[in-house]
Amino acid sequence: MYKNQLLPCLCRALILALIMVTGCFAETATPVQENHLMPLEQIISQIRKKYGEVVIQNARLTEEDKRRVRVIDFADGRNKNQRAVVDARSGKIIEVAQLQTPMSLEKILEKVKSKHHIAAILKTRIDERNGQVIRIVDFIDKKHKRWNTTLDAYTGMIIDEYTYTMKPQGKLVSLNKVITKARQTHKSMVILKTRLVRWKKQQVREIYYLDESRQKKRLTVDASNGEVIEDRLYPSPL
């Protein structure tokens, strides 16, 4: 009789022990994953070692260029505002940029081209999202996929992007060549946005910019050969 009762009791005890052990592992699983991220205090300490006694203005954990990063805005010893993008796991500083002026469009396009085989740039613009200044680049790659890529306007890091298939475009002069030619006349131009549109039955590139006197202008260029169609003041809102 006792032997018949002993076996079920042992089985129940063994199952209970397994549940308790499994529960312990389940409770410790989440902290182990969180520990893969370097503590924010340690990252800030690294920044202070490199840039001195900085004043931290903002720090956020996010994803850029498809990796987990911490974006930290700070004022350095000369009271210049800067932004550091730091790998959240290793603590390695990926990018540092001053927050006085957004990165030039040419450099932004270089960042995009380092990750995509671009066939044609359709539109670009500076915008704001959740208090953050961003640059949006709309382009077609060589596989005839259209991309909409959003980047940090200061660091050029990709915040997000999506794609969809579309029909091939005709032969177009690259936006880089159009900008290079435009800067021969307006060396200090600040490009606000660009777009590829149809105008009077032809494809044109429109470049909205501020000239040396900080007047708002619109440059219209033939998209097939790069010839300037008009370059004039543009008083209406963008």
C-alpha positions in Angstrom: 0.0 0.0 0.0 2.7 2.5 1.0 4.8 1.5 -2.1 1.8 2.4 -4.3 1.5 5.9 -2.6 5.2 6.6 -2.7 5.7 6.6 -6.5 3.0 9.2 -7.2 4.4 11.4 -4.4 7.9 11.3 -5.9 6.5 12.1 -9.3 4.7 15.2 -7.9 7.8 16.3 -6.1 9.9 16.0 -9.2 7.4 18.0 -11.3 7.2 20.7 -8.6 11.0 21.0 -8.6 11.1 21.3 -12.4 8.5 24.1 -12.3 10.4 26.0 -9.6 13.7 25.7 -11.6 12.0 26.8 -14.9 10.4 29.7 -13.1 13.8 30.9 -11.8 15.2 30.9 -15.3 12.1 32.7 -16.7 12.5 35.5 -14.1 16.2 36.1 -14.9 15.8 36.0 -18.7 14.6 39.6 -19.1 17.4 41.3 -17.0 20.0 39.3 -18.9 18.8 40.8 -22.2 18.6 44.3 -20.8 22.2 43.9 -19.5 23.3 43.7 -23.2 22.8 47.5 -23.3 25.6 49.6 -21.9 24.3 51.8 -19.0 23.5 55.3 -20.0 25.7 56.7 -17.2 28.7 54.8 -18.7 28.1 56.2 -22.2 27.8 59.8 -20.8 31.1 59.2 -18.9 32.8 58.3 -22.2 31.5 61.4 -23.8 32.8 63.5 -21.0 36.2 61.9 -21.2 36.3 62.9 -24.9 34.6 66.3 -24.8 35.1 67.6 -21.3 32.5 68.6 -18.7 29.5 68.6 -21.1 25.9 69.5 -20.2 23.5 66.7 -21.3 20.4 68.2 -22.9 18.6 65.1 -24.1 19.2 61.4 -24.4 17.0 58.8 -26.1 17.2 55.1 -26.9 16.1 54.4 -30.5 17.0 52.6 -33.7 18.9 54.2 -36.5 20.7 52.6 -39.5 19.0 49.3 -38.3 20.8 49.1 -35.0 20.0 50.1 -31.4 21.6 53.4 -30.6 21.5 56.2 -28.0 21.2 59.7 -29.4 22.6 62.2 -27.0 22.4 66.0 -27.4 24.9 68.0 -25.3 26.6 71.4 -25.0 30.4 71.2 -24.9 32.8 73.4 -23.0 32.6 76.1 -25.7 28.8 76.1 -25.3 28.3 74.5 -28.8 25.4 72.2 -29.2 26.3 68.7 -30.5 24.7 65.4 -31.1 26.4 62.0 -30.5 25.0 58.8 -31.9 26.3 55.9 -29.8 26.0 52.1 -30.3 23.7 51.1 -27.3 25.4 47.8 -26.8 29.1 48.4 -27.3 29.2 52.1 -26.3 31.1 53.0 -29.5 30.5 56.5 -30.8 29.2 56.2 -34.4 28.6 59.8 -35.3 29.0 63.3 -33.8 27.5 66.4 -35.5 27.1 70.0 -34.5 23.5 71.2 -34.2 24.0 74.7 -35.6 23.4 73.8 -39.3 21.8 70.6 -40.9 24.1 68.4 -42.9 24.3 69.5 -46.6 22.1 67.7 -49.0 25.1 66.4 -51.0 26.5 64.7 -47.8 23.0 63.3 -47.0 22.8 61.8 -50.5 26.3 60.3 -50.0 25.0 58.6 -46.9 22.0 57.2 -48.8 24.1 56.1 -51.7 26.4 54.1 -49.4 23.4 51.9 -48.6 21.4 51.9 -51.9 22.1 51.7 -55.6 20.3 54.9 -56.6 19.0 55.3 -60.2 17.2 58.7 -59.7 16.4 61.1 -56.9 12.7 62.2 -57.1 12.2 64.5 -54.1 14.0 65.7 -51.0 12.9 68.0 -48.2 13.7 69.1 -44.7 10.9 68.6 -42.2 10.2 68.1 -38.5 8.9 65.1 -36.7 8.3 64.9 -32.9 10.5 68.0 -32.4 13.4 66.4 -34.5 14.7 68.0 -37.7 14.7 65.4 -40.5 15.6 65.1 -44.1 13.4 63.0 -46.4 14.8 61.5 -49.6 12.5 60.0 -52.2 14.3 58.0 -54.9 14.3 55.0 -57.3 16.9 52.3 -57.1 18.3 50.3 -60.1 15.8 47.6 -59.5 13.0 50.1 -60.2 11.9 50.2 -56.5 10.9 53.5 -55.1 12.2 54.3 -51.6 11.2 56.9 -49.1 14.0 57.3 -46.6 14.0 59.5 -43.5 17.3 60.6 -42.0 18.5 62.7 -39.1 19.1 66.1 -40.7 22.3 66.6 -38.6 24.0 63.2 -38.5 22.6 61.6 -41.7 21.7 58.4 -39.8 18.7 56.6 -41.3 15.7 56.8 -39.0 13.3 54.7 -41.1 12.5 53.8 -44.8 10.0 52.0 -46.9 9.8 50.8 -50.5 7.4 49.9 -53.3 7.7 48.9 -56.9 7.1 51.4 -59.8 7.6 51.7 -63.5 11.1 52.8 -64.8 11.7 56.5 -65.5 13.3 58.0 -68.6 16.9 59.1 -68.7 17.6 61.8 -66.0 20.5 63.9 -65.1 21.6 63.1 -61.5 20.5 65.5 -58.7 24.2 65.7 -57.6 25.2 67.1 -61.0 22.3 69.6 -60.9 23.4 70.8 -57.4 27.1 71.0 -58.4 26.2 73.2 -61.4 23.9 75.3 -59.3 26.6 75.9 -56.7 28.8 77.4 -59.4 26.4 80.4 -59.3 25.2 80.2 -55.7 28.1 78.9 -53.6 26.4 79.5 -50.3 22.9 78.3 -51.2 21.0 76.4 -48.5 18.8 73.8 -50.2 15.4 73.4 -48.5 13.8 70.8 -50.8 14.0 69.4 -54.3 11.5 67.5 -56.4 11.1 65.9 -59.8 7.8 67.0 -61.5 6.2 67.4 -65.0 6.0 71.0 -66.2 4.9 72.1 -69.6 5.0 68.5 -70.9 8.5 67.9 -69.7 10.2 66.5 -66.6 12.0 69.2 -64.6 13.8 69.3 -61.3 12.8 72.1 -58.9 15.3 73.2 -56.2 13.9 75.5 -53.5 16.7 77.3 -51.7 18.0 80.3 -49.8 20.5 82.4 -51.6 23.4 84.4 -50.2 21.0 87.1 -49.0 18.8 84.5 -47.4 16.0 85.1 -50.0 13.9 82.2 -50.9 14.2 81.1 -54.5 13.2 78.3 -56.9 15.6 76.9 -59.5 13.9 75.0 -62.3 16.1 72.7 -64.4 15.4 70.4 -67.4 15.7 66.9 -65.9 16.9 65.3 -69.1 20.0 67.6 -69.7 20.4 69.8 -66.7 19.8 73.1 -68.5 18.4 75.9 -66.3 14.9 76.9 -67.3 14.4 79.6 -64.7 15.9 80.8 -61.4 13.6 83.3 -59.6 12.3 84.5 -56.2 9.7 82.2 -54.7 7.7 84.3 -52.1 4.9 81.8 -51.6 5.2 79.3 -48.7 6.9 75.9 -49.3 
